[in-house]
Amino acid sequence: MRELVEFLAKSLVDNPDQVQVKEVEGDRSIVLELTVASEDMGKVIGKQGRIAKAIRTVVKAAATREGKKVVVEIIQ
């Protein structure tokens, strides 16, 4: 899942070298913390959060196939 989020984020931003994804495992779910450069934040979130929602949807679908629960958080 981490690689998927990283690939999607790097495809969207101007500074792909500043994209970082940190994986935090909880009891029932995995939290993926996505960090990008401050000038790329708008590109990852999108208008009214549409891009962020699309990223979360794709990751959730991939996680469901593997029987896991994954949450994507975008951190500044």
PDB file of N, CA, C and O in Angstrom:
ATOM      1  N   MET A   1       0.821  -1.190   0.000  1.00  0.00           N
ATOM      2  CA  MET A   1       0.000   0.000   0.000  1.00  0.00           C
ATOM      3  C   MET A   1       0.869   1.260   0.000  1.00  0.00           C
ATOM      4  O   MET A   1       0.562   2.241  -0.678  1.00  0.00           O
ATOM      5  N   ARG A   2       1.943   1.217   0.760  1.00  0.00           N
ATOM      6  CA  ARG A   2       2.822   2.375   0.871  1.00  0.00           C
ATOM      7  C   ARG A   2       3.364   2.777  -0.506  1.00  0.00           C
ATOM      8  O   ARG A   2       3.418   3.960  -0.842  1.00  0.00           O
ATOM      9  N   GLU A   3       3.757   1.789  -1.282  1.00  0.00           N
ATOM     10  CA  GLU A   3       4.307   2.050  -2.611  1.00  0.00           C
ATOM     11  C   GLU A   3       3.250   2.645  -3.535  1.00  0.00           C
ATOM     12  O   GLU A   3       3.559   3.502  -4.363  1.00  0.00           O
ATOM     13  N   LEU A   4       2.015   2.196  -3.398  1.00  0.00           N
ATOM     14  CA  LEU A   4       0.926   2.708  -4.219  1.00  0.00           C
ATOM     15  C   LEU A   4       0.687   4.187  -3.941  1.00  0.00           C
ATOM     16  O   LEU A   4       0.569   4.979  -4.876  1.00  0.00           O
ATOM     17  N   VAL A   5       0.615   4.567  -2.673  1.00  0.00           N
ATOM     18  CA  VAL A   5       0.396   5.966  -2.308  1.00  0.00           C
ATOM     19  C   VAL A   5       1.566   6.819  -2.780  1.00  0.00           C
ATOM     20  O   VAL A   5       1.379   7.926  -3.285  1.00  0.00           O
ATOM     21  N   GLU A   6       2.770   6.293  -2.610  1.00  0.00           N
ATOM     22  CA  GLU A   6       3.965   7.027  -3.030  1.00  0.00           C
ATOM     23  C   GLU A   6       3.963   7.242  -4.538  1.00  0.00           C
ATOM     24  O   GLU A   6       4.284   8.335  -5.005  1.00  0.00           O
ATOM     25  N   PHE A   7       3.610   6.224  -5.298  1.00  0.00           N
ATOM     26  CA  PHE A   7       3.554   6.333  -6.757  1.00  0.00           C
ATOM     27  C   PHE A   7       2.516   7.367  -7.195  1.00  0.00           C
ATOM     28  O   PHE A   7       2.794   8.208  -8.050  1.00  0.00           O
ATOM     29  N   LEU A   8       1.330   7.302  -6.611  1.00  0.00           N
ATOM     30  CA  LEU A   8       0.270   8.241  -6.972  1.00  0.00           C
ATOM     31  C   LEU A   8       0.667   9.675  -6.647  1.00  0.00           C
ATOM     32  O   LEU A   8       0.448  10.577  -7.456  1.00  0.00           O
ATOM     33  N   ALA A   9       1.243   9.890  -5.481  1.00  0.00           N
ATOM     34  CA  ALA A   9       1.626  11.240  -5.065  1.00  0.00           C
ATOM     35  C   ALA A   9       2.757  11.784  -5.943  1.00  0.00           C
ATOM     36  O   ALA A   9       2.726  12.944  -6.352  1.00  0.00           O
ATOM     37  N   LYS A  10       3.740  10.954  -6.225  1.00  0.00           N
ATOM     38  CA  LYS A  10       4.862  11.411  -7.054  1.00  0.00           C
ATOM     39  C   LYS A  10       4.414  11.752  -8.474  1.00  0.00           C
ATOM     40  O   LYS A  10       5.029  12.587  -9.137  1.00  0.00           O
ATOM     41  N   SER A  11       3.358  11.116  -8.933  1.00  0.00           N
ATOM     42  CA  SER A  11       2.829  11.397 -10.266  1.00  0.00           C
ATOM     43  C   SER A  11       2.139  12.753 -10.330  1.00  0.00           C
ATOM     44  O   SER A  11       2.007  13.332 -11.409  1.00  0.00           O
ATOM     45  N   LEU A  12       1.700  13.262  -9.187  1.00  0.00           N
ATOM     46  CA  LEU A  12       0.915  14.496  -9.148  1.00  0.00           C
ATOM     47  C   LEU A  12       1.742  15.754  -8.887  1.00  0.00           C
ATOM     48  O   LEU A  12       1.366  16.834  -9.342  1.00  0.00           O
ATOM     49  N   VAL A  13       2.838  15.641  -8.177  1.00  0.00           N
ATOM     50  CA  VAL A  13       3.540  16.821  -7.671  1.00  0.00           C
ATOM     51  C   VAL A  13       4.690  17.264  -8.569  1.00  0.00           C
ATOM     52  O   VAL A  13       5.136  16.533  -9.454  1.00  0.00           O
ATOM     53  N   ASP A  14       5.157  18.499  -8.308  1.00  0.00           N
ATOM     54  CA  ASP A  14       6.306  19.041  -9.035  1.00  0.00           C
ATOM     55  C   ASP A  14       7.633  18.614  -8.409  1.00  0.00           C
ATOM     56  O   ASP A  14       8.656  18.571  -9.092  1.00  0.00           O
ATOM     57  N   ASN A  15       7.620  18.302  -7.119  1.00  0.00           N
ATOM     58  CA  ASN A  15       8.824  17.899  -6.399  1.00  0.00           C
ATOM     59  C   ASN A  15       8.675  16.461  -5.889  1.00  0.00           C
ATOM     60  O   ASN A  15       8.433  16.250  -4.701  1.00  0.00           O
ATOM     61  N   PRO A  16       8.819  15.474  -6.777  1.00  0.00           N
ATOM     62  CA  PRO A  16       8.605  14.092  -6.354  1.00  0.00           C
ATOM     63  C   PRO A  16       9.630  13.599  -5.337  1.00  0.00           C
ATOM     64  O   PRO A  16       9.370  12.633  -4.619  1.00  0.00           O
ATOM     65  N   ASP A  17      10.794  14.251  -5.266  1.00  0.00           N
ATOM     66  CA  ASP A  17      11.809  13.816  -4.313  1.00  0.00           C
ATOM     67  C   ASP A  17      11.449  14.173  -2.869  1.00  0.00           C
ATOM     68  O   ASP A  17      12.052  13.645  -1.934  1.00  0.00           O
ATOM     69  N   GLN A  18      10.475  15.061  -2.679  1.00  0.00           N
ATOM     70  CA  GLN A  18      10.060  15.456  -1.336  1.00  0.00           C
ATOM     71  C   GLN A  18       8.826  14.697  -0.846  1.00  0.00           C
ATOM     72  O   GLN A  18       8.300  14.996   0.226  1.00  0.00           O
ATOM     73  N   VAL A  19       8.368  13.728  -1.616  1.00  0.00           N
ATOM     74  CA  VAL A  19       7.217  12.916  -1.207  1.00  0.00           C
ATOM     75  C   VAL A  19       7.699  11.841  -0.236  1.00  0.00           C
ATOM     76  O   VAL A  19       8.641  11.103  -0.523  1.00  0.00           O
ATOM     77  N   GLN A  20       7.037  11.767   0.917  1.00  0.00           N
ATOM     78  CA  GLN A  20       7.363  10.752   1.907  1.00  0.00           C
ATOM     79  C   GLN A  20       6.075  10.100   2.390  1.00  0.00           C
ATOM     80  O   GLN A  20       5.073  10.776   2.624  1.00  0.00           O
ATOM     81  N   VAL A  21       6.112   8.800   2.534  1.00  0.00           N
ATOM     82  CA  VAL A  21       4.971   8.066   3.060  1.00  0.00           C
ATOM     83  C   VAL A  21       5.447   7.258   4.255  1.00  0.00           C
ATOM     84  O   VAL A  21       6.336   6.414   4.134  1.00  0.00           O
ATOM     85  N   LYS A  22       4.851   7.521   5.403  1.00  0.00           N
ATOM     86  CA  LYS A  22       5.204   6.824   6.631  1.00  0.00           C
ATOM     87  C   LYS A  22       4.065   5.875   6.977  1.00  0.00           C
ATOM     88  O   LYS A  22       2.898   6.268   6.975  1.00  0.00           O
ATOM     89  N   GLU A  23       4.402   4.644   7.269  1.00  0.00           N
ATOM     90  CA  GLU A  23       3.398   3.620   7.581  1.00  0.00           C
ATOM     91  C   GLU A  23       3.358   3.382   9.094  1.00  0.00           C
ATOM     92  O   GLU A  23       4.362   3.014   9.705  1.00  0.00           O
ATOM     93  N   VAL A  24       2.191   3.596   9.676  1.00  0.00           N
ATOM     94  CA  VAL A  24       2.009   3.389  11.110  1.00  0.00           C
ATOM     95  C   VAL A  24       0.963   2.295  11.297  1.00  0.00           C
ATOM     96  O   VAL A  24      -0.187   2.449  10.886  1.00  0.00           O
ATOM     97  N   GLU A  25       1.371   1.192  11.919  1.00  0.00           N
ATOM     98  CA  GLU A  25       0.445   0.083  12.097  1.00  0.00           C
ATOM     99  C   GLU A  25      -0.258   0.189  13.444  1.00  0.00           C
ATOM    100  O   GLU A  25       0.376   0.358  14.486  1.00  0.00           O
ATOM    101  N   GLY A  26      -1.576   0.085  13.397  1.00  0.00           N
ATOM    102  CA  GLY A  26      -2.376   0.067  14.608  1.00  0.00           C
ATOM    103  C   GLY A  26      -2.871  -1.336  14.884  1.00  0.00           C
ATOM    104  O   GLY A  26      -2.406  -2.298  14.273  1.00  0.00           O
ATOM    105  N   ASP A  27      -3.821  -1.455  15.807  1.00  0.00           N
ATOM    106  CA  ASP A  27      -4.367  -2.764  16.137  1.00  0.00           C
ATOM    107  C   ASP A  27      -5.208  -3.333  14.999  1.00  0.00           C
ATOM    108  O   ASP A  27      -5.082  -4.506  14.649  1.00  0.00           O
ATOM    109  N   ARG A  28      -6.058  -2.499  14.433  1.00  0.00           N
ATOM    110  CA  ARG A  28      -6.982  -2.981  13.406  1.00  0.00           C
ATOM    111  C   ARG A  28      -6.738  -2.402  12.025  1.00  0.00           C
ATOM    112  O   ARG A  28      -7.301  -2.889  11.044  1.00  0.00           O
ATOM    113  N   SER A  29      -5.907  -1.368  11.930  1.00  0.00           N
ATOM    114  CA  SER A  29      -5.725  -0.732  10.633  1.00  0.00           C
ATOM    115  C   SER A  29      -4.297  -0.240  10.465  1.00  0.00           C
ATOM    116  O   SER A  29      -3.508  -0.222  11.409  1.00  0.00           O
ATOM    117  N   ILE A  30      -3.992   0.153   9.254  1.00  0.00           N
ATOM    118  CA  ILE A  30      -2.700   0.732   8.916  1.00  0.00           C
ATOM    119  C   ILE A  30      -2.953   2.179   8.507  1.00  0.00           C
ATOM    120  O   ILE A  30      -3.828   2.449   7.684  1.00  0.00           O
ATOM    121  N   VAL A  31      -2.199   3.100   9.073  1.00  0.00           N
ATOM    122  CA  VAL A  31      -2.323   4.516   8.726  1.00  0.00           C
ATOM    123  C   VAL A  31      -1.120   4.889   7.871  1.00  0.00           C
ATOM    124  O   VAL A  31       0.025   4.684   8.274  1.00  0.00           O
ATOM    125  N   LEU A  32      -1.383   5.438   6.689  1.00  0.00           N
ATOM    126  CA  LEU A  32      -0.330   5.918   5.810  1.00  0.00           C
ATOM    127  C   LEU A  32      -0.318   7.438   5.871  1.00  0.00           C
ATOM    128  O   LEU A  32      -1.292   8.088   5.491  1.00  0.00           O
ATOM    129  N   GLU A  33       0.786   8.003   6.349  1.00  0.00           N
ATOM    130  CA  GLU A  33       0.910   9.449   6.483  1.00  0.00           C
ATOM    131  C   GLU A  33       1.687   9.978   5.286  1.00  0.00           C
ATOM    132  O   GLU A  33       2.878   9.701   5.141  1.00  0.00           O
ATOM    133  N   LEU A  34       1.017  10.733   4.436  1.00  0.00           N
ATOM    134  CA  LEU A  34       1.609  11.277   3.218  1.00  0.00           C
ATOM    135  C   LEU A  34       2.080  12.696   3.480  1.00  0.00           C
ATOM    136  O   LEU A  34       1.302  13.542   3.920  1.00  0.00           O
ATOM    137  N   THR A  35       3.354  12.959   3.210  1.00  0.00           N
ATOM    138  CA  THR A  35       3.924  14.288   3.373  1.00  0.00           C
ATOM    139  C   THR A  35       4.501  14.734   2.035  1.00  0.00           C
ATOM    140  O   THR A  35       5.267  14.003   1.408  1.00  0.00           O
ATOM    141  N   VAL A  36       4.130  15.934   1.603  1.00  0.00           N
ATOM    142  CA  VAL A  36       4.652  16.508   0.365  1.00  0.00           C
ATOM    143  C   VAL A  36       5.144  17.920   0.650  1.00  0.00           C
ATOM    144  O   VAL A  36       4.912  18.459   1.732  1.00  0.00           O
ATOM    145  N   ALA A  37       5.827  18.518  -0.328  1.00  0.00           N
ATOM    146  CA  ALA A  37       6.283  19.899  -0.187  1.00  0.00           C
ATOM    147  C   ALA A  37       5.069  20.817  -0.055  1.00  0.00           C
ATOM    148  O   ALA A  37       4.001  20.529  -0.596  1.00  0.00           O
ATOM    149  N   SER A  38       5.241  21.914   0.662  1.00  0.00           N
ATOM    150  CA  SER A  38       4.100  22.800   0.927  1.00  0.00           C
ATOM    151  C   SER A  38       3.501  23.369  -0.356  1.00  0.00           C
ATOM    152  O   SER A  38       2.290  23.581  -0.427  1.00  0.00           O
ATOM    153  N   GLU A  39       4.330  23.620  -1.372  1.00  0.00           N
ATOM    154  CA  GLU A  39       3.786  24.146  -2.628  1.00  0.00           C
ATOM    155  C   GLU A  39       3.041  23.095  -3.442  1.00  0.00           C
ATOM    156  O   GLU A  39       2.300  23.438  -4.364  1.00  0.00           O
ATOM    157  N   ASP A  40       3.228  21.829  -3.114  1.00  0.00           N
ATOM    158  CA  ASP A  40       2.529  20.743  -3.813  1.00  0.00           C
ATOM    159  C   ASP A  40       1.280  20.271  -3.078  1.00  0.00           C
ATOM    160  O   ASP A  40       0.570  19.394  -3.572  1.00  0.00           O
ATOM    161  N   MET A  41       1.004  20.832  -1.918  1.00  0.00           N
ATOM    162  CA  MET A  41      -0.128  20.394  -1.105  1.00  0.00           C
ATOM    163  C   MET A  41      -1.448  20.512  -1.875  1.00  0.00           C
ATOM    164  O   MET A  41      -2.287  19.614  -1.811  1.00  0.00           O
ATOM    165  N   GLY A  42      -1.628  21.596  -2.586  1.00  0.00           N
ATOM    166  CA  GLY A  42      -2.864  21.808  -3.346  1.00  0.00           C
ATOM    167  C   GLY A  42      -3.051  20.787  -4.450  1.00  0.00           C
ATOM    168  O   GLY A  42      -4.179  20.408  -4.765  1.00  0.00           O
ATOM    169  N   LYS A  43      -1.958  20.343  -5.037  1.00  0.00           N
ATOM    170  CA  LYS A  43      -2.050  19.362  -6.119  1.00  0.00           C
ATOM    171  C   LYS A  43      -2.457  17.996  -5.597  1.00  0.00           C
ATOM    172  O   LYS A  43      -3.130  17.238  -6.295  1.00  0.00           O
ATOM    173  N   VAL A  44      -2.057  17.678  -4.380  1.00  0.00           N
ATOM    174  CA  VAL A  44      -2.401  16.380  -3.798  1.00  0.00           C
ATOM    175  C   VAL A  44      -3.830  16.388  -3.268  1.00  0.00           C
ATOM    176  O   VAL A  44      -4.528  15.377  -3.336  1.00  0.00           O
ATOM    177  N   ILE A  45      -4.264  17.532  -2.740  1.00  0.00           N
ATOM    178  CA  ILE A  45      -5.615  17.623  -2.191  1.00  0.00           C
ATOM    179  C   ILE A  45      -6.640  17.855  -3.298  1.00  0.00           C
ATOM    180  O   ILE A  45      -7.695  17.222  -3.301  1.00  0.00           O
ATOM    181  N   GLY A  46      -6.343  18.749  -4.232  1.00  0.00           N
ATOM    182  CA  GLY A  46      -7.252  19.024  -5.341  1.00  0.00           C
ATOM    183  C   GLY A  46      -8.402  19.928  -4.935  1.00  0.00           C
ATOM    184  O   GLY A  46      -8.583  20.235  -3.756  1.00  0.00           O
ATOM    185  N   LYS A  47      -9.169  20.345  -5.918  1.00  0.00           N
ATOM    186  CA  LYS A  47     -10.317  21.214  -5.655  1.00  0.00           C
ATOM    187  C   LYS A  47     -11.355  20.458  -4.838  1.00  0.00           C
ATOM    188  O   LYS A  47     -11.794  19.370  -5.209  1.00  0.00           O
ATOM    189  N   GLN A  48     -11.732  21.058  -3.725  1.00  0.00           N
ATOM    190  CA  GLN A  48     -12.716  20.485  -2.797  1.00  0.00           C
ATOM    191  C   GLN A  48     -12.331  19.074  -2.344  1.00  0.00           C
ATOM    192  O   GLN A  48     -13.202  18.277  -1.995  1.00  0.00           O
ATOM    193  N   GLY A  49     -11.037  18.766  -2.348  1.00  0.00           N
ATOM    194  CA  GLY A  49     -10.560  17.482  -1.853  1.00  0.00           C
ATOM    195  C   GLY A  49     -10.789  16.308  -2.785  1.00  0.00           C
ATOM    196  O   GLY A  49     -10.741  15.157  -2.351  1.00  0.00           O
ATOM    197  N   ARG A  50     -11.035  16.576  -4.042  1.00  0.00           N
ATOM    198  CA  ARG A  50     -11.356  15.486  -4.976  1.00  0.00           C
ATOM    199  C   ARG A  50     -10.185  14.545  -5.223  1.00  0.00           C
ATOM    200  O   ARG A  50     -10.368  13.329  -5.273  1.00  0.00           O
ATOM    201  N   ILE A  51      -8.984  15.093  -5.378  1.00  0.00           N
ATOM    202  CA  ILE A  51      -7.815  14.243  -5.628  1.00  0.00           C
ATOM    203  C   ILE A  51      -7.530  13.384  -4.395  1.00  0.00           C
ATOM    204  O   ILE A  51      -7.274  12.185  -4.512  1.00  0.00           O
ATOM    205  N   ALA A  52      -7.577  14.005  -3.213  1.00  0.00           N
ATOM    206  CA  ALA A  52      -7.338  13.259  -1.970  1.00  0.00           C
ATOM    207  C   ALA A  52      -8.358  12.140  -1.817  1.00  0.00           C
ATOM    208  O   ALA A  52      -8.011  11.027  -1.420  1.00  0.00           O
ATOM    209  N   LYS A  53      -9.599  12.431  -2.128  1.00  0.00           N
ATOM    210  CA  LYS A  53     -10.649  11.416  -2.024  1.00  0.00           C
ATOM    211  C   LYS A  53     -10.403  10.277  -3.016  1.00  0.00           C
ATOM    212  O   LYS A  53     -10.627   9.110  -2.696  1.00  0.00           O
ATOM    213  N   ALA A  54      -9.945  10.621  -4.213  1.00  0.00           N
ATOM    214  CA  ALA A  54      -9.654   9.598  -5.220  1.00  0.00           C
ATOM    215  C   ALA A  54      -8.491   8.709  -4.776  1.00  0.00           C
ATOM    216  O   ALA A  54      -8.532   7.493  -4.959  1.00  0.00           O
ATOM    217  N   ILE A  55      -7.456   9.318  -4.194  1.00  0.00           N
ATOM    218  CA  ILE A  55      -6.325   8.535  -3.691  1.00  0.00           C
ATOM    219  C   ILE A  55      -6.802   7.576  -2.609  1.00  0.00           C
ATOM    220  O   ILE A  55      -6.434   6.402  -2.604  1.00  0.00           O
ATOM    221  N   ARG A  56      -7.623   8.082  -1.694  1.00  0.00           N
ATOM    222  CA  ARG A  56      -8.136   7.235  -0.611  1.00  0.00           C
ATOM    223  C   ARG A  56      -9.003   6.101  -1.144  1.00  0.00           C
ATOM    224  O   ARG A  56      -8.960   4.988  -0.620  1.00  0.00           O
ATOM    225  N   THR A  57      -9.785   6.375  -2.177  1.00  0.00           N
ATOM    226  CA  THR A  57     -10.651   5.350  -2.764  1.00  0.00           C
ATOM    227  C   THR A  57      -9.825   4.239  -3.401  1.00  0.00           C
ATOM    228  O   THR A  57     -10.117   3.059  -3.211  1.00  0.00           O
ATOM    229  N   VAL A  58      -8.797   4.614  -4.155  1.00  0.00           N
ATOM    230  CA  VAL A  58      -7.943   3.615  -4.811  1.00  0.00           C
ATOM    231  C   VAL A  58      -7.229   2.752  -3.770  1.00  0.00           C
ATOM    232  O   VAL A  58      -7.160   1.531  -3.907  1.00  0.00           O
ATOM    233  N   VAL A  59      -6.700   3.397  -2.729  1.00  0.00           N
ATOM    234  CA  VAL A  59      -5.982   2.660  -1.684  1.00  0.00           C
ATOM    235  C   VAL A  59      -6.939   1.751  -0.915  1.00  0.00           C
ATOM    236  O   VAL A  59      -6.591   0.619  -0.578  1.00  0.00           O
ATOM    237  N   LYS A  60      -8.136   2.247  -0.641  1.00  0.00           N
ATOM    238  CA  LYS A  60      -9.116   1.429   0.077  1.00  0.00           C
ATOM    239  C   LYS A  60      -9.502   0.197  -0.741  1.00  0.00           C
ATOM    240  O   LYS A  60      -9.655  -0.891  -0.187  1.00  0.00           O
ATOM    241  N   ALA A  61      -9.659   0.365  -2.052  1.00  0.00           N
ATOM    242  CA  ALA A  61      -9.996  -0.775  -2.912  1.00  0.00           C
ATOM    243  C   ALA A  61      -8.868  -1.796  -2.927  1.00  0.00           C
ATOM    244  O   ALA A  61      -9.117  -3.000  -2.864  1.00  0.00           O
ATOM    245  N   ALA A  62      -7.631  -1.323  -3.009  1.00  0.00           N
ATOM    246  CA  ALA A  62      -6.494  -2.241  -3.013  1.00  0.00           C
ATOM    247  C   ALA A  62      -6.357  -2.941  -1.662  1.00  0.00           C
ATOM    248  O   ALA A  62      -6.007  -4.119  -1.607  1.00  0.00           O
ATOM    249  N   ALA A  63      -6.631  -2.225  -0.580  1.00  0.00           N
ATOM    250  CA  ALA A  63      -6.531  -2.811   0.752  1.00  0.00           C
ATOM    251  C   ALA A  63      -7.623  -3.851   0.984  1.00  0.00           C
ATOM    252  O   ALA A  63      -7.390  -4.872   1.630  1.00  0.00           O
ATOM    253  N   THR A  64      -8.804  -3.590   0.458  1.00  0.00           N
ATOM    254  CA  THR A  64      -9.909  -4.532   0.610  1.00  0.00           C
ATOM    255  C   THR A  64      -9.589  -5.854  -0.074  1.00  0.00           C
ATOM    256  O   THR A  64      -9.947  -6.922   0.423  1.00  0.00           O
ATOM    257  N   ARG A  65      -8.917  -5.776  -1.207  1.00  0.00           N
ATOM    258  CA  ARG A  65      -8.528  -7.002  -1.911  1.00  0.00           C
ATOM    259  C   ARG A  65      -7.587  -7.854  -1.069  1.00  0.00           C
ATOM    260  O   ARG A  65      -7.579  -9.080  -1.173  1.00  0.00           O
ATOM    261  N   GLU A  66      -6.790  -7.183  -0.230  1.00  0.00           N
ATOM    262  CA  GLU A  66      -5.845  -7.898   0.624  1.00  0.00           C
ATOM    263  C   GLU A  66      -6.403  -8.155   2.018  1.00  0.00           C
ATOM    264  O   GLU A  66      -5.716  -8.726   2.865  1.00  0.00           O
ATOM    265  N   GLY A  67      -7.644  -7.738   2.260  1.00  0.00           N
ATOM    266  CA  GLY A  67      -8.280  -7.974   3.542  1.00  0.00           C
ATOM    267  C   GLY A  67      -7.761  -7.091   4.662  1.00  0.00           C
ATOM    268  O   GLY A  67      -7.764  -7.493   5.826  1.00  0.00           O
ATOM    269  N   LYS A  68      -7.316  -5.892   4.317  1.00  0.00           N
ATOM    270  CA  LYS A  68      -6.772  -4.969   5.309  1.00  0.00           C
ATOM    271  C   LYS A  68      -7.588  -3.694   5.335  1.00  0.00           C
ATOM    272  O   LYS A  68      -8.364  -3.424   4.418  1.00  0.00           O
ATOM    273  N   LYS A  69      -7.410  -2.904   6.393  1.00  0.00           N
ATOM    274  CA  LYS A  69      -8.039  -1.589   6.472  1.00  0.00           C
ATOM    275  C   LYS A  69      -6.917  -0.554   6.495  1.00  0.00           C
ATOM    276  O   LYS A  69      -6.062  -0.569   7.380  1.00  0.00           O
ATOM    277  N   VAL A  70      -6.933   0.338   5.515  1.00  0.00           N
ATOM    278  CA  VAL A  70      -5.886   1.341   5.381  1.00  0.00           C
ATOM    279  C   VAL A  70      -6.501   2.721   5.362  1.00  0.00           C
ATOM    280  O   VAL A  70      -7.502   2.956   4.685  1.00  0.00           O
ATOM    281  N   VAL A  71      -5.896   3.640   6.114  1.00  0.00           N
ATOM    282  CA  VAL A  71      -6.337   5.027   6.159  1.00  0.00           C
ATOM    283  C   VAL A  71      -5.194   5.891   5.636  1.00  0.00           C
ATOM    284  O   VAL A  71      -4.045   5.712   6.041  1.00  0.00           O
ATOM    285  N   VAL A  72      -5.503   6.829   4.734  1.00  0.00           N
ATOM    286  CA  VAL A  72      -4.499   7.743   4.201  1.00  0.00           C
ATOM    287  C   VAL A  72      -4.724   9.118   4.807  1.00  0.00           C
ATOM    288  O   VAL A  72      -5.813   9.685   4.716  1.00  0.00           O
ATOM    289  N   GLU A  73      -3.663   9.647   5.433  1.00  0.00           N
ATOM    290  CA  GLU A  73      -3.710  10.999   5.992  1.00  0.00           C
ATOM    291  C   GLU A  73      -2.683  11.847   5.277  1.00  0.00           C
ATOM    292  O   GLU A  73      -1.547  11.421   5.071  1.00  0.00           O
ATOM    293  N   ILE A  74      -3.086  13.060   4.896  1.00  0.00           N
ATOM    294  CA  ILE A  74      -2.172  13.993   4.248  1.00  0.00           C
ATOM    295  C   ILE A  74      -1.716  14.984   5.304  1.00  0.00           C
ATOM    296  O   ILE A  74      -2.525  15.704   5.889  1.00  0.00           O
ATOM    297  N   ILE A  75      -0.410  15.013   5.541  1.00  0.00           N
ATOM    298  CA  ILE A  75       0.154  15.831   6.615  1.00  0.00           C
ATOM    299  C   ILE A  75       1.029  16.921   6.014  1.00  0.00           C
ATOM    300  O   ILE A  75       1.752  16.699   5.042  1.00  0.00           O
ATOM    301  N   GLN A  76       0.947  18.105   6.615  1.00  0.00           N
ATOM    302  CA  GLN A  76       1.758  19.217   6.114  1.00  0.00           C
ATOM    303  C   GLN A  76       3.017  19.348   6.903  1.00  0.00           C
ATOM    304  O   GLN A  76       3.829  20.231   6.628  1.00  0.00           O
TER     305      GLN A  76
END
